[in-house]
Amino acid sequence: MKIGVDEAGRGPVIGPLVVCAYASEEEIEAEDSKKLSKEKREKLRKELEKKGIFEIVKVSAEELNRLMKSKNLNEIEVELFAKAIKNLIEKHNLKDVEIYVDSCSPNREKFKRKLLSKLRGLSIKDLIVEHKADEKYKVVSAASIIAKTERDREIEELKKIYGDFGSGYPSDPKTKRFLLYYYNEYREFPSIVREHWETCKRIKKSLEFPLILSLISDLKHNR
């Protein structure tokens, strides 16, 4: 049995981080989730759900804020990947599994060692950790699609509460506008925001100076 593991939501400043471990003995059709439309990902997810088994682990922005007081993002992701893998193996009593992981860290060997240390006692035949594994292994592409669709769904629910804040990525002008206006209004960010991100730190700092008006003006022009 092959297991693929990937995440969605590492870079955004808004919303949860999602990890999926996916396993299947069937031939599956999966593509790079980043190249697919939201509708195509949802369609593929339905097919993948029929052909395999999976576990999803989600961490909210609020929980990430708490965890990042004592850990970095790579350390947190190792724990999430291990949890997803362990849950899948134990729930379905899987044996002699081959695990394929998309490395979140530039140092994939270090990431692999840390991950292995948290998977002791499980029946693992091999653990392959590579960069861009979602482009090389279908089972990782499948995990990526499910993780991405899960985050997409979460984001849509958050928008029902907070309005359209864009993609949630720091580079998105709509996202930056939302963060700036919210913090300027309430002097704090909502719980869906990852406050350890540089974007948030810059916004907080900008309020200490008269730059806030020029920042708001610039963002208005970028609409």
C-alpha positions in Angstrom: 0.0 0.0 0.0 1.3 3.5 -0.9 0.5 6.6 1.1 0.9 10.1 -0.2 1.2 13.1 2.2 0.9 16.8 1.4 -0.3 20.0 2.9 -2.3 23.1 1.8 -2.1 26.5 3.4 1.5 26.8 4.5 2.0 30.3 3.0 -1.3 32.2 3.6 -1.7 34.7 6.4 -5.4 33.8 6.8 -7.1 30.5 7.5 -6.1 26.9 8.5 -3.2 24.7 7.6 -4.4 21.4 6.3 -2.5 18.1 5.9 -3.8 15.0 4.1 -2.5 11.4 4.1 -4.0 9.4 1.2 -3.7 5.7 0.4 -5.0 3.6 -2.5 -4.3 0.3 -4.1 -6.0 1.3 -7.3 -4.7 3.3 -10.3 -5.7 6.9 -9.6 -5.9 10.0 -11.8 -4.5 13.0 -10.1 -2.8 16.2 -11.2 -0.9 19.1 -9.5 -3.6 20.7 -7.4 -2.0 24.2 -7.9 -2.7 24.0 -11.7 -6.4 23.0 -11.3 -9.4 25.2 -10.9 -11.4 24.9 -7.7 -14.2 23.2 -9.6 -11.8 20.6 -11.1 -10.2 19.9 -7.7 -13.7 19.2 -6.2 -14.6 16.9 -9.1 -11.3 15.0 -8.7 -11.7 14.7 -5.0 -15.0 12.9 -5.4 -13.3 10.3 -7.6 -10.3 10.0 -5.2 -12.7 9.4 -2.2 -14.1 6.4 -4.0 -10.8 4.9 -4.8 -8.9 5.4 -1.6 -8.8 6.1 2.1 -7.5 9.3 3.7 -7.0 11.2 6.9 -7.1 15.0 7.3 -5.5 17.0 10.0 -6.3 20.7 10.3 -4.8 23.5 12.4 -6.6 26.8 12.7 -4.8 30.1 12.5 -5.6 30.7 16.1 -3.9 27.4 17.1 -1.0 28.2 14.8 -0.5 31.5 16.7 -0.3 29.6 19.9 2.1 26.9 18.6 4.4 29.4 16.9 5.3 30.9 20.2 7.5 27.9 20.9 8.0 26.2 17.5 8.7 27.1 13.9 6.5 26.1 11.0 8.6 23.2 9.9 8.5 21.6 13.4 4.7 22.1 13.4 4.3 20.5 10.0 6.4 17.5 11.0 4.0 16.8 13.8 1.0 17.3 11.6 2.3 15.0 8.9 3.2 12.3 11.5 -0.3 12.6 13.0 -2.0 12.2 9.6 0.1 9.2 8.7 -0.3 7.5 12.1 -4.0 8.0 12.1 -4.4 6.5 8.7 -2.2 3.5 9.4 -3.7 2.7 12.8 -7.3 3.2 11.8 -7.0 0.9 8.8 -4.4 -1.5 10.2 -2.1 -0.9 7.3 1.1 -3.0 7.0 4.4 -2.6 5.1 3.4 0.8 3.7 5.5 2.9 1.3 5.1 6.6 2.2 5.7 9.5 -0.2 5.9 12.9 1.3 6.2 16.4 -0.2 8.9 18.0 1.9 8.0 21.3 3.4 11.6 22.1 4.4 14.5 23.1 2.1 16.5 20.4 4.0 14.5 17.3 3.1 16.8 14.9 4.8 16.4 16.7 8.1 12.6 16.7 7.6 12.7 13.0 6.9 14.7 12.2 10.0 12.4 14.2 12.2 9.3 12.6 10.6 10.7 9.1 11.0 11.4 9.7 14.7 7.7 10.3 15.2 6.6 7.2 13.3 8.4 4.6 15.3 6.5 1.4 15.9 4.5 1.6 12.7 4.8 -1.0 9.9 6.7 1.2 7.3 8.5 -0.4 4.4 10.0 2.9 3.1 9.7 6.6 3.5 10.5 8.8 0.5 10.7 12.6 1.2 11.2 14.8 -1.9 10.6 18.3 -3.0 7.7 18.7 -5.5 6.6 15.2 -4.7 3.1 16.2 -5.8 4.5 16.5 -9.3 6.2 13.1 -9.3 3.8 10.8 -7.5 0.1 10.4 -8.1 -0.6 9.4 -4.6 0.9 12.7 -3.3 -1.0 14.6 -5.9 -4.2 13.0 -4.5 -3.3 14.0 -1.0 -2.6 17.6 -2.3 -6.0 17.8 -4.0 -7.9 16.7 -0.9 -5.9 19.0 1.4 -6.5 21.9 -1.0 -10.2 21.3 -1.4 -10.5 21.0 2.4 -8.9 24.4 2.8 -11.0 25.9 0.0 -14.1 24.8 1.9 -12.9 26.2 5.1 -12.0 29.6 3.5 -15.5 29.8 1.9 -17.1 29.3 5.4 -14.8 32.1 6.9 -15.8 34.5 4.1 -19.5 34.0 5.1 -18.5 35.5 8.5 -15.8 38.1 7.6 -16.6 39.0 4.0 -14.4 38.6 0.9 -10.8 38.9 2.1 -9.3 37.5 -1.1 -7.1 34.4 -1.4 -5.6 34.8 2.1 -2.1 35.1 0.7 0.1 38.0 1.8 0.7 39.0 -1.8 -3.0 39.5 -2.5 -4.0 43.2 -2.4 -7.5 42.3 -1.3 -6.1 40.3 1.6 -3.7 43.1 2.6 -6.6 45.6 2.4 -8.7 43.4 4.7 -5.9 43.1 7.3 -5.1 46.7 7.2 -8.7 48.0 7.6 -9.5 45.4 10.3 -6.5 46.2 12.4 -7.0 49.9 11.9 -10.6 49.6 13.1 -10.2 47.2 16.0 -6.4 47.4 16.9 -6.3 43.6 16.7 -6.6 40.9 14.1 -9.4 38.4 14.0 -8.7 34.8 15.1 -8.5 33.6 11.5 -5.3 35.6 11.0 -1.7 34.2 11.6 -0.2 37.0 13.6 3.4 35.7 13.3 3.4 36.4 9.6 5.5 39.4 8.5 2.5 41.0 6.8 0.8 41.4 10.2 3.9 42.6 11.9 4.4 45.3 9.3 0.8 46.5 9.6 1.1 46.7 13.4 4.3 48.7 13.1 2.8 51.0 10.4 0.2 52.2 12.9 2.9 53.6 15.1 3.7 56.1 12.3 1.6 58.4 10.0 2.2 55.9 7.2 -1.2 54.4 7.7 -3.0 56.9 5.5 -0.6 56.5 2.6 -0.8 52.7 2.9 -4.6 52.8 2.7 -4.4 55.2 -0.3 -2.0 52.8 -2.1 -4.2 49.8 -1.5 -7.3 51.7 -2.8 -5.4 52.4 -6.0 -4.6 48.7 -6.4 -8.2 47.6 -6.4 
